[in-house]
Amino acid sequence: MKHKNIGSKFDDFLEEEGLLSEVEEKALKRVIALQVELLMKEKNLSKTAMAKRMQTSRSSLDRLLDPYNESVTFHTMKKAASAVGRKLKIELA
């Protein structure tokens, strides 16, 4: 007896359920938040210093660093990357 789902990919399941795009977006936001936080630690930047480098508010930075907050703009992510000496790279695949 063959089982329909044995060997199928999780991405295929998410796609069938109409959830793939949403899950990918949330995962990407969480990865960016983690990377920015790690780079801040590496450069010994406090949240206040980071916000100043970004020319933004601490609350804006807090939204960026919150892995569950999805209201962060592309512009904010780009400023954060620049503040830690990196470039934000987004591509169509």
N, CA, C and O atoms as a CHARMM CRD file, in Angstrom:
* protein
*
  372
    1    1 MET  N      0.84100  -1.17000   0.00000 PROA 1      0.00000
    2    1 MET  CA     0.00000   0.00000   0.00000 PROA 1      0.00000
    3    1 MET  C      0.89600   1.24600   0.00000 PROA 1      0.00000
    4    1 MET  O      1.77400   1.38500   0.85100 PROA 1      0.00000
    5    2 LYS  N      0.66700   2.14500  -0.95500 PROA 2      0.00000
    6    2 LYS  CA     1.44300   3.37800  -1.05200 PROA 2      0.00000
    7    2 LYS  C      0.74000   4.49200  -0.28200 PROA 2      0.00000
    8    2 LYS  O     -0.47600   4.66400  -0.35300 PROA 2      0.00000
    9    3 HSD  N      1.56500   5.24600   0.46200 PROA 3      0.00000
   10    3 HSD  CA     1.03000   6.39600   1.17300 PROA 3      0.00000
   11    3 HSD  C      1.30700   7.63800   0.34400 PROA 3      0.00000
   12    3 HSD  O      2.43700   7.88000  -0.08100 PROA 3      0.00000
   13    4 LYS  N      0.27300   8.41200   0.12400 PROA 4      0.00000
   14    4 LYS  CA     0.35000   9.58800  -0.73800 PROA 4      0.00000
   15    4 LYS  C      1.42300  10.59100  -0.29400 PROA 4      0.00000
   16    4 LYS  O      2.13800  11.12800  -1.14000 PROA 4      0.00000
   17    5 ASN  N      1.55000  10.84900   0.99400 PROA 5      0.00000
   18    5 ASN  CA     2.42800  11.91300   1.47300 PROA 5      0.00000
   19    5 ASN  C      3.82500  11.46300   1.86500 PROA 5      0.00000
   20    5 ASN  O      4.67300  12.31100   2.14400 PROA 5      0.00000
   21    6 ILE  N      4.09500  10.19800   1.89600 PROA 6      0.00000
   22    6 ILE  CA     5.42500   9.73600   2.25700 PROA 6      0.00000
   23    6 ILE  C      6.39200  10.15900   1.15500 PROA 6      0.00000
   24    6 ILE  O      6.19900   9.85300  -0.02200 PROA 6      0.00000
   25    7 GLY  N      7.42600  10.86300   1.56700 PROA 7      0.00000
   26    7 GLY  CA     8.42700  11.31600   0.61300 PROA 7      0.00000
   27    7 GLY  C      8.12200  12.67400   0.00000 PROA 7      0.00000
   28    7 GLY  O      8.94700  13.20000  -0.74800 PROA 7      0.00000
   29    8 SER  N      6.96500  13.25900   0.29300 PROA 8      0.00000
   30    8 SER  CA     6.67300  14.57500  -0.27400 PROA 8      0.00000
   31    8 SER  C      7.43600  15.64000   0.50400 PROA 8      0.00000
   32    8 SER  O      7.82200  15.43300   1.65500 PROA 8      0.00000
   33    9 LYS  N      7.63900  16.74900  -0.12500 PROA 9      0.00000
   34    9 LYS  CA     8.38300  17.83500   0.49300 PROA 9      0.00000
   35    9 LYS  C      7.44600  18.69700   1.33200 PROA 9      0.00000
   36    9 LYS  O      6.27200  18.87300   1.00500 PROA 9      0.00000
   37   10 PHE  N      7.99600  19.22700   2.41900 PROA 10     0.00000
   38   10 PHE  CA     7.20300  20.09800   3.27800 PROA 10     0.00000
   39   10 PHE  C      6.75300  21.33800   2.51400 PROA 10     0.00000
   40   10 PHE  O      5.63100  21.80800   2.69600 PROA 10     0.00000
   41   11 ASP  N      7.63800  21.87300   1.64900 PROA 11     0.00000
   42   11 ASP  CA     7.26800  23.02400   0.83000 PROA 11     0.00000
   43   11 ASP  C      6.06000  22.71000  -0.04300 PROA 11     0.00000
   44   11 ASP  O      5.18800  23.55800  -0.22800 PROA 11     0.00000
   45   12 ASP  N      6.00800  21.50600  -0.57600 PROA 12     0.00000
   46   12 ASP  CA     4.86500  21.10600  -1.39900 PROA 12     0.00000
   47   12 ASP  C      3.58300  21.11500  -0.57500 PROA 12     0.00000
   48   12 ASP  O      2.53400  21.55600  -1.04600 PROA 12     0.00000
   49   13 PHE  N      3.67700  20.62500   0.65300 PROA 13     0.00000
   50   13 PHE  CA     2.52300  20.63200   1.54300 PROA 13     0.00000
   51   13 PHE  C      2.05800  22.05800   1.80900 PROA 13     0.00000
   52   13 PHE  O      0.86600  22.35300   1.72100 PROA 13     0.00000
   53   14 LEU  N      3.01200  22.95400   2.13700 PROA 14     0.00000
   54   14 LEU  CA     2.66400  24.34300   2.40900 PROA 14     0.00000
   55   14 LEU  C      2.04600  25.00300   1.18300 PROA 14     0.00000
   56   14 LEU  O      1.10600  25.78900   1.30300 PROA 14     0.00000
   57   15 GLU  N      2.56300  24.68900   0.03000 PROA 15     0.00000
   58   15 GLU  CA     2.02900  25.23800  -1.22200 PROA 15     0.00000
   59   15 GLU  C      0.58700  24.76900  -1.43200 PROA 15     0.00000
   60   15 GLU  O     -0.28700  25.56400  -1.77700 PROA 15     0.00000
   61   16 GLU  N      0.35200  23.49100  -1.22400 PROA 16     0.00000
   62   16 GLU  CA    -1.00100  22.94300  -1.37300 PROA 16     0.00000
   63   16 GLU  C     -1.97800  23.60300  -0.41300 PROA 16     0.00000
   64   16 GLU  O     -3.14700  23.79600  -0.74800 PROA 16     0.00000
   65   17 GLU  N     -1.50800  23.94800   0.77200 PROA 17     0.00000
   66   17 GLU  CA    -2.35500  24.57800   1.78900 PROA 17     0.00000
   67   17 GLU  C     -2.44800  26.09500   1.60700 PROA 17     0.00000
   68   17 GLU  O     -3.18000  26.76600   2.33300 PROA 17     0.00000
   69   18 GLY  N     -1.70800  26.62800   0.64000 PROA 18     0.00000
   70   18 GLY  CA    -1.71400  28.06800   0.39200 PROA 18     0.00000
   71   18 GLY  C     -0.95200  28.86800   1.43700 PROA 18     0.00000
   72   18 GLY  O     -1.23600  30.04600   1.65100 PROA 18     0.00000
   73   19 LEU  N      0.01500  28.23000   2.08700 PROA 19     0.00000
   74   19 LEU  CA     0.74400  28.85900   3.18100 PROA 19     0.00000
   75   19 LEU  C      2.21400  29.14000   2.87400 PROA 19     0.00000
   76   19 LEU  O      2.88000  29.80500   3.66700 PROA 19     0.00000
   77   20 LEU  N      2.72900  28.66300   1.77100 PROA 20     0.00000
   78   20 LEU  CA     4.16500  28.74500   1.49700 PROA 20     0.00000
   79   20 LEU  C      4.68600  30.17700   1.50900 PROA 20     0.00000
   80   20 LEU  O      5.69300  30.45700   2.15900 PROA 20     0.00000
   81   21 SER  N      4.03700  31.06700   0.81900 PROA 21     0.00000
   82   21 SER  CA     4.50400  32.44900   0.73300 PROA 21     0.00000
   83   21 SER  C      4.53000  33.10400   2.10600 PROA 21     0.00000
   84   21 SER  O      5.49200  33.79200   2.44800 PROA 21     0.00000
   85   22 GLU  N      3.49000  32.89900   2.88700 PROA 22     0.00000
   86   22 GLU  CA     3.41400  33.48100   4.23500 PROA 22     0.00000
   87   22 GLU  C      4.52300  32.94000   5.14100 PROA 22     0.00000
   88   22 GLU  O      5.14900  33.70100   5.87800 PROA 22     0.00000
   89   23 VAL  N      4.76000  31.64700   5.08800 PROA 23     0.00000
   90   23 VAL  CA     5.79300  31.02600   5.91800 PROA 23     0.00000
   91   23 VAL  C      7.17300  31.51500   5.51100 PROA 23     0.00000
   92   23 VAL  O      8.00900  31.79200   6.37100 PROA 23     0.00000
   93   24 GLU  N      7.42200  31.62400   4.21400 PROA 24     0.00000
   94   24 GLU  CA     8.72000  32.11000   3.73400 PROA 24     0.00000
   95   24 GLU  C      8.96200  33.55100   4.16900 PROA 24     0.00000
   96   24 GLU  O     10.07200  33.89500   4.57600 PROA 24     0.00000
   97   25 GLU  N      7.93900  34.39300   4.08700 PROA 25     0.00000
   98   25 GLU  CA     8.07500  35.79300   4.49900 PROA 25     0.00000
   99   25 GLU  C      8.41700  35.90000   5.98400 PROA 25     0.00000
  100   25 GLU  O      9.30200  36.66100   6.37300 PROA 25     0.00000
  101   26 LYS  N      7.70800  35.13300   6.80200 PROA 26     0.00000
  102   26 LYS  CA     7.96600  35.16900   8.24500 PROA 26     0.00000
  103   26 LYS  C      9.37100  34.66700   8.56800 PROA 26     0.00000
  104   26 LYS  O     10.05900  35.23100   9.41900 PROA 26     0.00000
  105   27 ALA  N      9.78700  33.61700   7.89200 PROA 27     0.00000
  106   27 ALA  CA    11.12700  33.06500   8.12500 PROA 27     0.00000
  107   27 ALA  C     12.20100  34.07200   7.71900 PROA 27     0.00000
  108   27 ALA  O     13.19600  34.23700   8.42500 PROA 27     0.00000
  109   28 LEU  N     12.00700  34.73500   6.60100 PROA 28     0.00000
  110   28 LEU  CA    12.97200  35.72800   6.13000 PROA 28     0.00000
  111   28 LEU  C     13.08700  36.87900   7.11900 PROA 28     0.00000
  112   28 LEU  O     14.19600  37.32900   7.40900 PROA 28     0.00000
  113   29 LYS  N     11.97500  37.36000   7.63800 PROA 29     0.00000
  114   29 LYS  CA    11.99600  38.45100   8.61600 PROA 29     0.00000
  115   29 LYS  C     12.74600  38.01600   9.87200 PROA 29     0.00000
  116   29 LYS  O     13.52100  38.79200  10.42900 PROA 29     0.00000
  117   30 ARG  N     12.52400  36.79200  10.31700 PROA 30     0.00000
  118   30 ARG  CA    13.19600  36.30000  11.51200 PROA 30     0.00000
  119   30 ARG  C     14.70100  36.18300  11.29100 PROA 30     0.00000
  120   30 ARG  O     15.48700  36.48400  12.18900 PROA 30     0.00000
  121   31 VAL  N     15.10100  35.74900  10.10800 PROA 31     0.00000
  122   31 VAL  CA    16.52700  35.63000   9.79300 PROA 31     0.00000
  123   31 VAL  C     17.17900  37.00900   9.77700 PROA 31     0.00000
  124   31 VAL  O     18.27400  37.18000  10.31200 PROA 31     0.00000
  125   32 ILE  N     16.53000  37.97800   9.17900 PROA 32     0.00000
  126   32 ILE  CA    17.09100  39.33300   9.12000 PROA 32     0.00000
  127   32 ILE  C     17.21400  39.90500  10.52100 PROA 32     0.00000
  128   32 ILE  O     18.23900  40.50100  10.85400 PROA 32     0.00000
  129   33 ALA  N     16.19400  39.73700  11.34500 PROA 33     0.00000
  130   33 ALA  CA    16.24400  40.23800  12.72900 PROA 33     0.00000
  131   33 ALA  C     17.41200  39.61200  13.48300 PROA 33     0.00000
  132   33 ALA  O     18.13900  40.30300  14.19700 PROA 33     0.00000
  133   34 LEU  N     17.58700  38.31700  13.32500 PROA 34     0.00000
  134   34 LEU  CA    18.68100  37.62200  14.00700 PROA 34     0.00000
  135   34 LEU  C     20.04000  38.09600  13.50300 PROA 34     0.00000
  136   34 LEU  O     20.95000  38.32400  14.30000 PROA 34     0.00000
  137   35 GLN  N     20.18400  38.24500  12.20100 PROA 35     0.00000
  138   35 GLN  CA    21.45300  38.69300  11.64900 PROA 35     0.00000
  139   35 GLN  C     21.81900  40.09300  12.13700 PROA 35     0.00000
  140   35 GLN  O     22.96900  40.34800  12.49400 PROA 35     0.00000
  141   36 VAL  N     20.84900  40.99100  12.15100 PROA 36     0.00000
  142   36 VAL  CA    21.11500  42.35300  12.61800 PROA 36     0.00000
  143   36 VAL  C     21.52000  42.32600  14.09000 PROA 36     0.00000
  144   36 VAL  O     22.47000  42.99900  14.48800 PROA 36     0.00000
  145   37 GLU  N     20.80700  41.55600  14.88800 PROA 37     0.00000
  146   37 GLU  CA    21.14000  41.46200  16.30700 PROA 37     0.00000
  147   37 GLU  C     22.54700  40.90200  16.52400 PROA 37     0.00000
  148   37 GLU  O     23.29300  41.40200  17.36600 PROA 37     0.00000
  149   38 LEU  N     22.90600  39.87300  15.77100 PROA 38     0.00000
  150   38 LEU  CA    24.25400  39.29900  15.89700 PROA 38     0.00000
  151   38 LEU  C     25.33400  40.28400  15.47900 PROA 38     0.00000
  152   38 LEU  O     26.37900  40.37200  16.12200 PROA 38     0.00000
  153   39 LEU  N     25.08800  41.02000  14.41100 PROA 39     0.00000
  154   39 LEU  CA    26.06200  42.01100  13.95600 PROA 39     0.00000
  155   39 LEU  C     26.18900  43.16300  14.94900 PROA 39     0.00000
  156   39 LEU  O     27.27900  43.70400  15.13400 PROA 39     0.00000
  157   40 MET  N     25.08800  43.53900  15.58600 PROA 40     0.00000
  158   40 MET  CA    25.15400  44.56800  16.62200 PROA 40     0.00000
  159   40 MET  C     26.03600  44.10100  17.77600 PROA 40     0.00000
  160   40 MET  O     26.85400  44.86800  18.28400 PROA 40     0.00000
  161   41 LYS  N     25.87300  42.84600  18.19100 PROA 41     0.00000
  162   41 LYS  CA    26.69600  42.30300  19.27500 PROA 41     0.00000
  163   41 LYS  C     28.16100  42.24500  18.86200 PROA 41     0.00000
  164   41 LYS  O     29.05200  42.57900  19.64300 PROA 41     0.00000
  165   42 GLU  N     28.39700  41.81700  17.62300 PROA 42     0.00000
  166   42 GLU  CA    29.76300  41.72100  17.11300 PROA 42     0.00000
  167   42 GLU  C     30.45700  43.07800  17.12300 PROA 42     0.00000
  168   42 GLU  O     31.65900  43.16400  17.37300 PROA 42     0.00000
  169   43 LYS  N     29.70600  44.12800  16.85300 PROA 43     0.00000
  170   43 LYS  CA    30.27300  45.47300  16.79300 PROA 43     0.00000
  171   43 LYS  C     30.07300  46.24700  18.10100 PROA 43     0.00000
  172   43 LYS  O     30.34600  47.44600  18.17200 PROA 43     0.00000
  173   44 ASN  N     29.59300  45.54400  19.13400 PROA 44     0.00000
  174   44 ASN  CA    29.33900  46.17100  20.44500 PROA 44     0.00000
  175   44 ASN  C     28.45800  47.40600  20.34100 PROA 44     0.00000
  176   44 ASN  O     28.74900  48.43500  20.95000 PROA 44     0.00000
  177   45 LEU  N     27.39500  47.30400  19.57900 PROA 45     0.00000
  178   45 LEU  CA    26.47100  48.41900  19.41300 PROA 45     0.00000
  179   45 LEU  C     25.25600  48.22600  20.31700 PROA 45     0.00000
  180   45 LEU  O     24.59400  47.18900  20.27000 PROA 45     0.00000
  181   46 SER  N     24.97700  49.21000  21.11900 PROA 46     0.00000
  182   46 SER  CA    23.74700  49.19600  21.91500 PROA 46     0.00000
  183   46 SER  C     22.57800  49.54100  20.98000 PROA 46     0.00000
  184   46 SER  O     22.77800  49.98500  19.85000 PROA 46     0.00000
  185   47 LYS  N     21.38600  49.32900  21.46700 PROA 47     0.00000
  186   47 LYS  CA    20.21200  49.69300  20.66000 PROA 47     0.00000
  187   47 LYS  C     20.17800  51.19700  20.40300 PROA 47     0.00000
  188   47 LYS  O     19.80600  51.63700  19.31500 PROA 47     0.00000
  189   48 THR  N     20.56100  51.96700  21.38700 PROA 48     0.00000
  190   48 THR  CA    20.57200  53.42000  21.22300 PROA 48     0.00000
  191   48 THR  C     21.57600  53.83300  20.15700 PROA 48     0.00000
  192   48 THR  O     21.26700  54.66000  19.29800 PROA 48     0.00000
  193   49 ALA  N     22.76900  53.26600  20.20600 PROA 49     0.00000
  194   49 ALA  CA    23.79900  53.58700  19.20800 PROA 49     0.00000
  195   49 ALA  C     23.38600  53.12300  17.81800 PROA 49     0.00000
  196   49 ALA  O     23.62100  53.81600  16.82800 PROA 49     0.00000
  197   50 MET  N     22.77700  51.96200  17.74800 PROA 50     0.00000
  198   50 MET  CA    22.32300  51.43900  16.46100 PROA 50     0.00000
  199   50 MET  C     21.23300  52.32800  15.87300 PROA 50     0.00000
  200   50 MET  O     21.27000  52.65600  14.68700 PROA 50     0.00000
  201   51 ALA  N     20.27700  52.71300  16.68700 PROA 51     0.00000
  202   51 ALA  CA    19.20400  53.59600  16.21600 PROA 51     0.00000
  203   51 ALA  C     19.77200  54.91500  15.71700 PROA 51     0.00000
  204   51 ALA  O     19.31200  55.45400  14.71100 PROA 51     0.00000
  205   52 LYS  N     20.77400  55.43600  16.42300 PROA 52     0.00000
  206   52 LYS  CA    21.41000  56.68700  16.00300 PROA 52     0.00000
  207   52 LYS  C     22.09400  56.51100  14.65000 PROA 52     0.00000
  208   52 LYS  O     21.97700  57.37100  13.77800 PROA 52     0.00000
  209   53 ARG  N     22.80900  55.39400  14.47300 PROA 53     0.00000
  210   53 ARG  CA    23.45700  55.12700  13.17600 PROA 53     0.00000
  211   53 ARG  C     22.42900  55.01100  12.05400 PROA 53     0.00000
  212   53 ARG  O     22.67800  55.42600  10.92200 PROA 53     0.00000
  213   54 MET  N     21.28200  54.44800  12.38200 PROA 54     0.00000
  214   54 MET  CA    20.21900  54.27900  11.38900 PROA 54     0.00000
  215   54 MET  C     19.42400  55.55800  11.16700 PROA 54     0.00000
  216   54 MET  O     18.62500  55.64700  10.23500 PROA 54     0.00000
  217   55 GLN  N     19.64900  56.55000  12.03000 PROA 55     0.00000
  218   55 GLN  CA    18.88800  57.79400  12.01400 PROA 55     0.00000
  219   55 GLN  C     17.39100  57.49400  12.14200 PROA 55     0.00000
  220   55 GLN  O     16.56000  57.95600  11.35900 PROA 55     0.00000
  221   56 THR  N     17.09700  56.70000  13.16800 PROA 56     0.00000
  222   56 THR  CA    15.71200  56.31800  13.42800 PROA 56     0.00000
  223   56 THR  C     15.49200  56.25200  14.93100 PROA 56     0.00000
  224   56 THR  O     16.39900  56.54100  15.71300 PROA 56     0.00000
  225   57 SER  N     14.31500  55.88000  15.32100 PROA 57     0.00000
  226   57 SER  CA    13.98700  55.78500  16.74600 PROA 57     0.00000
  227   57 SER  C     14.30700  54.39800  17.29300 PROA 57     0.00000
  228   57 SER  O     14.43500  53.43100  16.54300 PROA 57     0.00000
  229   58 ARG  N     14.43200  54.32300  18.59400 PROA 58     0.00000
  230   58 ARG  CA    14.63900  53.03100  19.24800 PROA 58     0.00000
  231   58 ARG  C     13.45200  52.11800  19.00500 PROA 58     0.00000
  232   58 ARG  O     13.62700  50.91300  18.82700 PROA 58     0.00000
  233   59 SER  N     12.24300  52.67500  18.99400 PROA 59     0.00000
  234   59 SER  CA    11.05000  51.84100  18.77600 PROA 59     0.00000
  235   59 SER  C     11.05500  51.23800  17.37200 PROA 59     0.00000
  236   59 SER  O     10.60600  50.10800  17.18200 PROA 59     0.00000
  237   60 SER  N     11.55300  51.97300  16.40200 PROA 60     0.00000
  238   60 SER  CA    11.66400  51.44000  15.04200 PROA 60     0.00000
  239   60 SER  C     12.66300  50.29000  15.00300 PROA 60     0.00000
  240   60 SER  O     12.42000  49.27000  14.35700 PROA 60     0.00000
  241   61 LEU  N     13.78300  50.45600  15.69500 PROA 61     0.00000
  242   61 LEU  CA    14.77900  49.38900  15.78500 PROA 61     0.00000
  243   61 LEU  C     14.20300  48.18500  16.52600 PROA 61     0.00000
  244   61 LEU  O     14.42700  47.04500  16.11900 PROA 61     0.00000
  245   62 ASP  N     13.47300  48.42200  17.59800 PROA 62     0.00000
  246   62 ASP  CA    12.85100  47.31900  18.33700 PROA 62     0.00000
  247   62 ASP  C     11.90500  46.51200  17.44600 PROA 62     0.00000
  248   62 ASP  O     11.85300  45.28700  17.55100 PROA 62     0.00000
  249   63 ARG  N     11.15800  47.18900  16.57200 PROA 63     0.00000
  250   63 ARG  CA    10.27100  46.48300  15.64000 PROA 63     0.00000
  251   63 ARG  C     11.08300  45.61200  14.68900 PROA 63     0.00000
  252   63 ARG  O     10.69200  44.48700  14.37600 PROA 63     0.00000
  253   64 LEU  N     12.22000  46.14300  14.23200 PROA 64     0.00000
  254   64 LEU  CA    13.08000  45.37700  13.33700 PROA 64     0.00000
  255   64 LEU  C     13.64300  44.13900  14.04100 PROA 64     0.00000
  256   64 LEU  O     13.68900  43.05700  13.45400 PROA 64     0.00000
  257   65 LEU  N     14.06600  44.29600  15.28200 PROA 65     0.00000
  258   65 LEU  CA    14.68500  43.19500  16.01600 PROA 65     0.00000
  259   65 LEU  C     13.67300  42.17100  16.53900 PROA 65     0.00000
  260   65 LEU  O     14.05300  41.06700  16.92900 PROA 65     0.00000
  261   66 ASP  N     12.40200  42.53000  16.54800 PROA 66     0.00000
  262   66 ASP  CA    11.35400  41.60100  16.98300 PROA 66     0.00000
  263   66 ASP  C     11.08800  40.61600  15.84500 PROA 66     0.00000
  264   66 ASP  O     10.52900  41.00700  14.82100 PROA 66     0.00000
  265   67 PRO  N     11.47500  39.34200  16.00100 PROA 67     0.00000
  266   67 PRO  CA    11.32800  38.39200  14.90200 PROA 67     0.00000
  267   67 PRO  C      9.88100  38.12500  14.50300 PROA 67     0.00000
  268   67 PRO  O      9.62800  37.56300  13.43800 PROA 67     0.00000
  269   68 TYR  N      8.93400  38.52000  15.34100 PROA 68     0.00000
  270   68 TYR  CA     7.52200  38.27300  15.04400 PROA 68     0.00000
  271   68 TYR  C      6.79700  39.50300  14.51500 PROA 68     0.00000
  272   68 TYR  O      5.63000  39.41400  14.13200 PROA 68     0.00000
  273   69 ASN  N      7.46200  40.63500  14.48800 PROA 69     0.00000
  274   69 ASN  CA     6.84900  41.85400  13.97500 PROA 69     0.00000
  275   69 ASN  C      7.08600  41.92900  12.47800 PROA 69     0.00000
  276   69 ASN  O      8.22400  42.03500  12.02200 PROA 69     0.00000
  277   70 GLU  N      6.01800  41.87500  11.73100 PROA 70     0.00000
  278   70 GLU  CA     6.11600  41.84200  10.27300 PROA 70     0.00000
  279   70 GLU  C      5.89100  43.20400   9.62800 PROA 70     0.00000
  280   70 GLU  O      5.79600  43.29600   8.40400 PROA 70     0.00000
  281   71 SER  N      5.80600  44.25900  10.42800 PROA 71     0.00000
  282   71 SER  CA     5.48900  45.57200   9.87600 PROA 71     0.00000
  283   71 SER  C      6.72500  46.39200   9.51300 PROA 71     0.00000
  284   71 SER  O      6.62400  47.59700   9.28600 PROA 71     0.00000
  285   72 VAL  N      7.87100  45.75600   9.45800 PROA 72     0.00000
  286   72 VAL  CA     9.11900  46.46200   9.15100 PROA 72     0.00000
  287   72 VAL  C      9.21000  46.71700   7.64800 PROA 72     0.00000
  288   72 VAL  O      8.89400  45.85000   6.83300 PROA 72     0.00000
  289   73 THR  N      9.64500  47.91900   7.30600 PROA 73     0.00000
  290   73 THR  CA     9.74200  48.28100   5.89200 PROA 73     0.00000
  291   73 THR  C     11.09800  47.89400   5.30400 PROA 73     0.00000
  292   73 THR  O     12.07800  47.69200   6.02000 PROA 73     0.00000
  293   74 PHE  N     11.11700  47.80200   4.00100 PROA 74     0.00000
  294   74 PHE  CA    12.35100  47.55700   3.26400 PROA 74     0.00000
  295   74 PHE  C     13.36600  48.65200   3.59000 PROA 74     0.00000
  296   74 PHE  O     14.55000  48.37100   3.77100 PROA 74     0.00000
  297   75 HSD  N     12.90700  49.88000   3.66300 PROA 75     0.00000
  298   75 HSD  CA    13.78200  51.01900   3.94600 PROA 75     0.00000
  299   75 HSD  C     14.47500  50.85700   5.30300 PROA 75     0.00000
  300   75 HSD  O     15.67100  51.12300   5.42300 PROA 75     0.00000
  301   76 THR  N     13.73800  50.42700   6.31100 PROA 76     0.00000
  302   76 THR  CA    14.31200  50.21800   7.64200 PROA 76     0.00000
  303   76 THR  C     15.35100  49.10500   7.61800 PROA 76     0.00000
  304   76 THR  O     16.41300  49.23200   8.22600 PROA 76     0.00000
  305   77 MET  N     15.04800  48.01800   6.92100 PROA 77     0.00000
  306   77 MET  CA    16.01100  46.91500   6.82500 PROA 77     0.00000
  307   77 MET  C     17.27900  47.36500   6.11600 PROA 77     0.00000
  308   77 MET  O     18.38200  46.97200   6.49600 PROA 77     0.00000
  309   78 LYS  N     17.12300  48.18200   5.09300 PROA 78     0.00000
  310   78 LYS  CA    18.27600  48.68800   4.34700 PROA 78     0.00000
  311   78 LYS  C     19.13500  49.59300   5.23100 PROA 78     0.00000
  312   78 LYS  O     20.36200  49.50600   5.19000 PROA 78     0.00000
  313   79 LYS  N     18.51400  50.45300   6.02300 PROA 79     0.00000
  314   79 LYS  CA    19.25900  51.33300   6.92700 PROA 79     0.00000
  315   79 LYS  C     19.98500  50.52900   7.99700 PROA 79     0.00000
  316   79 LYS  O     21.10800  50.86800   8.37000 PROA 79     0.00000
  317   80 ALA  N     19.36100  49.47700   8.48900 PROA 80     0.00000
  318   80 ALA  CA    19.99800  48.63400   9.50700 PROA 80     0.00000
  319   80 ALA  C     21.22100  47.93900   8.92400 PROA 80     0.00000
  320   80 ALA  O     22.27100  47.88400   9.56500 PROA 80     0.00000
  321   81 ALA  N     21.09000  47.41500   7.72500 PROA 81     0.00000
  322   81 ALA  CA    22.22400  46.74900   7.07700 PROA 81     0.00000
  323   81 ALA  C     23.38400  47.72300   6.91300 PROA 81     0.00000
  324   81 ALA  O     24.53300  47.38400   7.19700 PROA 81     0.00000
  325   82 SER  N     23.08700  48.90200   6.46600 PROA 82     0.00000
  326   82 SER  CA    24.11700  49.91600   6.26700 PROA 82     0.00000
  327   82 SER  C     24.77600  50.30900   7.59200 PROA 82     0.00000
  328   82 SER  O     25.98500  50.53600   7.64100 PROA 82     0.00000
  329   83 ALA  N     23.99400  50.38700   8.65100 PROA 83     0.00000
  330   83 ALA  CA    24.51000  50.78400   9.96900 PROA 83     0.00000
  331   83 ALA  C     25.51100  49.78300  10.53300 PROA 83     0.00000
  332   83 ALA  O     26.34100  50.14000  11.36900 PROA 83     0.00000
  333   84 VAL  N     25.43800  48.53900  10.08500 PROA 84     0.00000
  334   84 VAL  CA    26.39800  47.52300  10.55200 PROA 84     0.00000
  335   84 VAL  C     27.40500  47.15900   9.45500 PROA 84     0.00000
  336   84 VAL  O     28.09200  46.14200   9.54000 PROA 84     0.00000
  337   85 GLY  N     27.47800  48.00400   8.43100 PROA 85     0.00000
  338   85 GLY  CA    28.48200  47.82500   7.38800 PROA 85     0.00000
  339   85 GLY  C     28.14600  46.74900   6.36800 PROA 85     0.00000
  340   85 GLY  O     29.04400  46.18100   5.74700 PROA 85     0.00000
  341   86 ARG  N     26.89100  46.47200   6.19500 PROA 86     0.00000
  342   86 ARG  CA    26.45500  45.44800   5.23900 PROA 86     0.00000
  343   86 ARG  C     25.48900  46.04900   4.22300 PROA 86     0.00000
  344   86 ARG  O     25.03500  47.18300   4.37300 PROA 86     0.00000
  345   87 LYS  N     25.18800  45.28100   3.20100 PROA 87     0.00000
  346   87 LYS  CA    24.19000  45.65400   2.21500 PROA 87     0.00000
  347   87 LYS  C     23.04500  44.65200   2.28500 PROA 87     0.00000
  348   87 LYS  O     23.26100  43.45600   2.48400 PROA 87     0.00000
  349   88 LEU  N     21.83900  45.15100   2.12100 PROA 88     0.00000
  350   88 LEU  CA    20.67900  44.28200   2.08500 PROA 88     0.00000
  351   88 LEU  C     20.54600  43.76600   0.66200 PROA 88     0.00000
  352   88 LEU  O     20.50700  44.55100  -0.28600 PROA 88     0.00000
  353   89 LYS  N     20.47600  42.46200   0.51200 PROA 89     0.00000
  354   89 LYS  CA    20.39200  41.87300  -0.81700 PROA 89     0.00000
  355   89 LYS  C     19.07600  41.09200  -0.91500 PROA 89     0.00000
  356   89 LYS  O     18.83700  40.14200  -0.17000 PROA 89     0.00000
  357   90 ILE  N     18.25300  41.51400  -1.83700 PROA 90     0.00000
  358   90 ILE  CA    16.99200  40.82800  -2.08900 PROA 90     0.00000
  359   90 ILE  C     16.97000  40.50600  -3.56700 PROA 90     0.00000
  360   90 ILE  O     17.27400  41.35700  -4.40300 PROA 90     0.00000
  361   91 GLU  N     16.61400  39.29100  -3.88000 PROA 91     0.00000
  362   91 GLU  CA    16.61800  38.90000  -5.29400 PROA 91     0.00000
  363   91 GLU  C     15.39300  38.04100  -5.60800 PROA 91     0.00000
  364   91 GLU  O     14.80100  37.41000  -4.73200 PROA 91     0.00000
  365   92 LEU  N     15.05000  38.04400  -6.86100 PROA 92     0.00000
  366   92 LEU  CA    13.96000  37.18900  -7.32900 PROA 92     0.00000
  367   92 LEU  C     14.55800  35.85000  -7.73300 PROA 92     0.00000
  368   92 LEU  O     15.53800  35.79800  -8.47700 PROA 92     0.00000
  369   93 ALA  N     13.97900  34.79400  -7.25300 PROA 93     0.00000
  370   93 ALA  CA    14.51100  33.47100  -7.56800 PROA 93     0.00000
  371   93 ALA  C     13.50200  32.67000  -8.36200 PROA 93     0.00000
  372   93 ALA  O     13.77000  31.52400  -8.72200 PROA 93     0.00000
